[in-house]
Amino acid sequence: AGGPEVGSARANVAEGAPGCRQVHINGLSGPLCAVVAHETWTSLELKAAVQGSTGIPALEQILLVGCEELDDEERIGRFFEERAPLDVSLLRRHASQVQLLRRVDETNFLSLPSMLDSALLEGGLERPVAMALVRRCPALLQRLPALLAGDRQVVLAAARVGGLRYADASWQEDAGVVRVAVGLDPRALRHASLALRSDRAFVASLMEDEGLVDRLLEDPRAALARSRVVFRAASPGLQQDPALLQMAGLSAPEAAGVDGAGVCRTVTADAKRKARVVAAALQRRSRPSAEERVPSRSRSRSRS
């Protein structure tokens, strides 16, 4: 088994490089290996790196930070602390569970519902297998037994691959689950409860997201487009909010302070700061170079 493929991020990692940390992998009997990982890596990518260093197949690995098991699609960067290595524990799955997980990976997509039905009839559906099934087909979340469909880790596994729409209403109003889903796909906010889509502070925090300023300087149009997708999934009432319009780059800066609806002064000020960063970045991108400012006729004469 060659294991999962890792994206281009692995080729760009180096100890001490921005966003990179050393990860110490420990087994029950002691240290197994150390790898350098990037904050954008998923747990699955880390497993692939560990497989390369130890030979332990990724499918057999259970990775834990403290007592928390890492989901395959979860980014490990949220566990990084500045300049400190990350300690991860590795346990190995039972052979029978590995066999089931391999079957999930290899089964034709259209046959996954039948596989789920068979597993339920046999009474052998465990959480890791349920998570593997909903990662491949999020709609299967609705066909799981109540105990598994109500399991937070199973719901998060589905939410990370666009499955928030299939979750129970109680999960669609869970801010933590919605935040995870929107972090991977901003359109997921459309499937959150009306209460969350009407929560101004919550929507503003999703529009800002972690690392927004860095992304604005890197690719302002893409960062702004993401904020607008979140904004357009908010409740109709919030889509009239001046500060949120400003954060989405859809209006000029408003006066500071509290508006008639009781807008928080600090949020408005923060929105204004983000808008200024957007405007400055876009202005730098759109400003013509010295060469472009020279009329074409003048350039022709200078070349001749």
N, C-alpha and C positions, 0 to 999 in steps of 0.2 A: 504494500500500500504506500503510494507516494505521498499521501497526505494532502491537505489543502494547499492551494497556491497562495502566495503572498504577493500583494501588489508592489508597485514600484517603491513604496515607502521603505522596504527593507534595504534596497540598494543605496538609499540615501542616509541611513542611520550611521552615526558614529558617536562614540562616547564624548560628551562635552558639547555636541552640536545642539542647536536650539530645538527644544521639544523632545530631546532624547534623554533617557535614563537607563541606568543599569538595573536589570531585574534579576534577583537571586531566586532560583528555583530550588526548593527544598523538598525532599521526600521524607518518609517516616524514619529512615535511618540516617538522615543528614543531607548535606548539600548535594545537589545533582549537577547543576550547571549555572552559569551566569550568561545572560544575553543582553545586548543593548537594544532597546525598543523605543519606538517613536510614540508620542502621545496619541497619535491618530490611529494606531493599531487597534484592531479588535482582539478579543480573547482568542479567536480562531487563528489569527496571524501569529500571536504569541505562541500558541500550541505548535504551529508549523516550525517556528524557530527552535522551540524546545525539542521537537522531533529531530530536527537537523543536528542538534548538539548531543542528544542522548539516545536517539534511536527509538524512543517510546512513541508509538503511533498517536497522532493527534486524537483519533477517535477514542483511544483508551484513557485519555487524560481528563482528570477533574482538577481544575485550578481554583484555588481559594485564596482570597485576601482576608486575613483574619478568619472569620467564620462564614464569610460570604462567597458563595460559588459564582464564578464569572460566567455569564451567558456568552455563547459564541459570537454574537453580534454586538456585544458591549465593548465600548472603547475603554481601553485601560488607562487612558490619560487622566481620568477623574480620580485615580488613586495616587497620581504622582504628587510628591511633595518636593519643594525646591531643593535641588542638589542632593536629595536623599535617595538612595537606591530603594527599589520596591521589593519587598519580600513576599513571595508567592509560594504557597504549599501545593504539592502535586500528589494526588491520590490516583490509583488506577481502577478503572471500572471492571466489574465482573465480566467474564467472557460472554455470558449469555446476553448481557445488556449490550455489549459491543456488537454482537451478532445482530441484534434487533436494530441498533442504530445504523449499521451498515445496510441492512435491508431497506430502511427508510431512505437512505441516500441513493440506493440503486433502483428503487421501485419507480416505475413510470408514474408521472404526475397524475394521470387520470385514474391510476389504480390505487392511489393513496387512500381514498375513502373506504375502499374494500379492505385495505390493509388495517385501517383503524377498526372497522367492524370485526374483523377476525381477531384482532388483539383484545377487543372488549369481550368477545365471546370466550376467549381463552382465559380472561381475567388477569392478563399479564401486562397491562398498560401502566408503566411507571412514569413519574414526572419527566425524566430525561427523554424518554421516547415520545411523550406527549409534546414536549418542547420541540423536538426534532420534526415532528409532524406539522406543527403549526408554523414552523419556520419555512417549510416548503409549501404549505398550503394554509394560509391564515384562516380561511373560511372554516376549516375543521375545528376551530375553537368552539363553534356553536354546536358541534356534535359530540364534544367531550362530556364525560360524566360531570355532574355539578361540582364534585370535589376538585377535579382538575381544572375545569373551566373557571373556578373561583380561586385558583392558586395564583398568587401574584407573579411568581416567576414564569409561569406558563403564559399569563396574560402579557407580561413584558416581552416575552419571546415573540409573541404574535404582533405586538405593537411596534416592535423594531423593524418589522417587514411589512408595514402597512395594514396591520390587522386590527387597529383600534375600532374600526366600524363593526367588527364582529363580536366585540366584547360586550359584556352585560352593561346596562346603563350605569350601574354603581361604579364600574371602572372608568366609564367615560366622563365621570365627574370627579375622578381621582387626579389631583393636580400632578402628582409625581408620575403617574402612568402617561398622562397627556404630554407632559414635558419631554419625556423620553421619546414618544412617538413624533412629536413636532421637531425635536432635535435632529431626527433623521429624515423627516419629510414634512416641511412646513404646511403642506396641504392637509395633514392629519387633524389640524385644529377643527376642520369642518365637522368631524365626527365626535367632538367633545360636547359635553352638556352645554345647554344655553347659559347656565349659571357661570361656567368658566369662560365661555366666549363673551360674556357680558362683564367679566371682572377686569376692570381697567388696568390695575397693577399687574395682574397675571399676564394679560395680553402684551402689555408694554415690556415685561421681562422676556417674553418669547421673541418679541421683535428685536430686542437688544441682543440677546443670546451672548454666550461667552465668546470672547475673541472678536467681537464685532468690529471694533476700531481697527484691529490688525487686518481684517478682511476688507474693510473699507479702503485702507491704504493700498492693499494688494490688488483688489478687483472691485472697485466701488459699485459698478453697475450690477454685478452678481449679488453683492451683499445687499444692495438696495432692493433688488428684485425679490430676494428671499423675505425681507421685511414686509414687502408689499403683499406677498402671498399670505403671510400670517395675518396682516391687517385686513385683507379682504375676506378672511374666514371668521373674523370677529362678528359680534352681533351687529345688526343694522344701526343700533343706537351708538355703539362705539365707533362706527365708521364715520360718524359726524364729529368726532372728538378732535379739536384743533391740534392738540399736542401729538396725538397718534398720527394724524394726517401729516404733521411735520416730520415725525420720525420716519414715516414711509416716503418722505420726499415729495409729498403731493400738495404742499402748501407752503407759503412763506412763514417765517418765524412769527409766532404770536407774542403778545406782551406777557411778561412774567407775572406770576401771582396766581390767584384762585379765580376760576371762572364761575359762572352762575350755577353750574352743576356740582361745584365743590371739588374742582380738580386740584390735586395735591401740588403745592408749590415746588417741592423737591423733584417730583417726577417731571413737571413741566421744564424745570431748569435742566434736568438731565437730557430731556428730549431736545432741547435747544442746543445743548453741547454736541449731541450726536449729529444733529442736522448741520451744524457748522462744519463738522468733520466731513460729512457727505459732500457738502457744497464745495469745500476746499479741494477734496480729492477729485471730484468730477471736473472742477475748473482746471486742475493741473492736467487731467487726462485730455480735456478738450482744447487746451491752449495750443495754438499752432506753433511749430518750431520756427526758428529764424529763417530756415530755408523755405518753409511753406508760406511765410509772410511776404516773400519776394514775388512780385507778379511774374507770371510765366514768361511774358515778353522780355522782362529784364533778365531773367535767368538764361533765356536763349542768347541774348546779346553777350552776357558774361562768359558763356561757354564758347561762343564763337571768337 
